[in-house]
């Protein structure tokens, strides 16, 4: 249900499991993710923290709690949670969560160092490539950042994340056609959808068709929404 986007039903299903087994780890984590998708962020935090009370330092739990704190812009809390997890176990998830917290605090050199440490512990470099690319973008190391994001796209051409993260990099270096094309992938990004929910509701999003052209709109009624606020 969660993978199908039916978050309300997923929350109800996980609640049933947890009534039987209150410390069921994957249900606590997945319930948190479903609650996050519904914008019930405080409940999501409680669910992730409950998972960490069952298994302190658990990779998926700390990673998801870090994502939640990033969404809430609680970067200091994210750093504290990552440090607590690393005190229990030095996992790539905790290092990435720590890097994300430092990135949110504007400490880009420190964030890069954590991402590089995480890269040494993973077998699949896709996420750490993207993270390193973002940190190098913030440090204005544009050629290195773009090379990393290009590698990530080549590694998983069917995955949306590297395209979306590459978009600002291409735009800032003047590749407007490629940058705007990559930016369309934002609608596949969970964090972006959650942050735009006040402007673009799930009811509106279900009508989005990213393959439409200008000609498809001729003679049709068009609804304009303030996707990221009112601007140009």
Buried (B, 14 or more C-beta within 10 A) or exposed (E): BBEEEBBEEBBEBBEEBBEEEEEBBEBBBBBBBBBBBBBBBEBBBBBBBBBBEBBBBBBBBBBBBBBBBBBBEBBEBBBBBBEBBBEBBEBBBBBBBBBBBBBBBEBBEBBBBBBBBBBEBBEEBBBBBBBBBBBBBBBEBEEEBBBBBBBBBEBBEEBBBBBBBBBBBBBBBEBEEBBEBBBBBBBBBBBBBBBBBEEBEEEBBEEEEEEEEEEEEEEEEEEEEEBEEEEE
